[in-house]
Amino acid sequence: VAGAVVLVVAVGGYQGWRTWDLNNRSAQGERFSAAVRMAGVGSIDTALEELNTLHGEAGAGYRLLSAFQNAGLQSRKGDDAGAADAYDRIANDGGVDDIYRDLARLLAATVMINSGGADQDLLARLQPLNADTNPWRHGARELLAIVAERSGDKARSRDLFKSLSEDATAPQGIRQRAGEMLAALGGA
């Protein structure tokens, strides 16, 4: 009888926890969606406040989503320095998987290129992503080619764009842009 009571209490406790967890995650999803909708109608500051609150209270998944969304909204708002800092916080968070940390590095570099960031800072961010095993290598190589062109190294820029335009593993959009840039730079 005692064993049966323990089993019933354990199953009941587990089912109660599952219901609470599901309701909690559902509420976090609703809050995240509401913040995205707010940003969509132009209430970016209000959305940023909600995302910051959600980041502090949510589980790991919505914490990461809110951090990326926060950085993107800061960039959309025109705060490139704030966006780069937000992406850097993700990139430097040891609790985040490497693939997302590298994505944050790539997005920070993109923001910095668009806002005229220093070439040395960009190179330092992008070189680790340039490895053949990195899933973000094609985006990093495209940005490295832009940095090379911007710094006056047209030959390096052409080489990178040529390599990207011929790389069958590169996403089609990157291959197409690389071909267009190669033509604009007078490459073959």
C-alpha positions, -999 to 999 in steps of 0.1 A, spaced: 0 0 0 28 24 9 46 17 -24 13 23 -43 8 56 -25 44 67 -33 39 57 -69 7 77 -72 22 108 -55 53 106 -77 33 103 -109 10 131 -98 39 153 -89 56 147 -122 24 154 -142 19 186 -121 55 197 -129 50 190 -166 18 211 -167 35 240 -148 65 238 -172 43 238 -203 23 267 -191 54 286 -182 70 281 -216 38 290 -233 36 322 -214 72 330 -223 64 324 -260 34 347 -258 55 374 -242 82 370 -269 56 371 -297 40 402 -281 74 420 -281 80 411 -317 45 424 -326 52 456 -307 84 461 -327 66 454 -359 42 483 -353 70 507 -344 71 504 -306 107 494 -306 116 509 -272 87 492 -255 96 459 -273 132 463 -261 120 468 -225 99 436 -227 127 416 -243 151 427 -215 126 417 -189 120 384 -206 157 378 -209 161 380 -172 132 357 -164 130 332 -193 144 297 -198 175 293 -220 157 291 -253 137 323 -249 166 340 -232 187 334 -264 159 344 -287 153 376 -268 190 385 -268 192 381 -306 159 400 -311 172 427 -288 204 432 -308 185 432 -341 160 458 -328 189 480 -316 204 479 -351 170 486 -367 167 516 -343 200 529 -355 220 521 -324 249 502 -341 272 504 -311 244 490 -288 236 462 -314 273 452 -316 276 452 -278 244 430 -276 258 406 -301 291 406 -283 273 396 -250 259 366 -268 292 357 -284 310 359 -250 283 338 -231 299 305 -223 264 290 -217 254 295 -253 263 268 -279 292 277 -302 271 278 -334 250 307 -319 280 324 -304 297 324 -339 264 337 -355 265 365 -330 301 373 -340 291 373 -376 261 396 -370 282 420 -349 308 422 -377 279 429 -402 267 458 -380 302 471 -376 309 470 -414 277 489 -420 286 515 -395 322 519 -406 340 498 -379 377 496 -379 392 470 -402 414 454 -375 385 449 -352 365 433 -381 394 410 -390 398 399 -354 361 390 -353 359 373 -387 392 353 -389 380 326 -364 348 321 -385 369 316 -417 377 279 -408 366 254 -434 346 236 -407 327 266 -395 291 267 -407 292 305 -409 324 306 -431 308 317 -462 293 348 -446 326 355 -429 345 352 -462 321 376 -478 327 401 -451 364 395 -452 363 403 -489 345 435 -482 370 445 -456 399 437 -480 382 458 -507 375 487 -483 411 487 -471 425 488 -506 436 452 -511 416 446 -543 436 415 -552 426 398 -519 391 409 -523 388 396 -559 404 362 -547 378 359 -519 349 368 -541 361 345 -569 364 316 -544 329 323 -530 313 326 -565 328 291 -574 321 274 -541 292 250 -546 287 247 -508 281 284 -504 245 296 -502 232 308 -536 227 344 -524 263 346 -513 275 331 -546 254 355 -566 266 386 -546 302 374 -549 299 371 -587 284 406 -589 312 420 -567 338 402 -587 324 417 -619 323 452 -603 360 448 -592 370 437 -627 377 401 -618 372 372 -641 
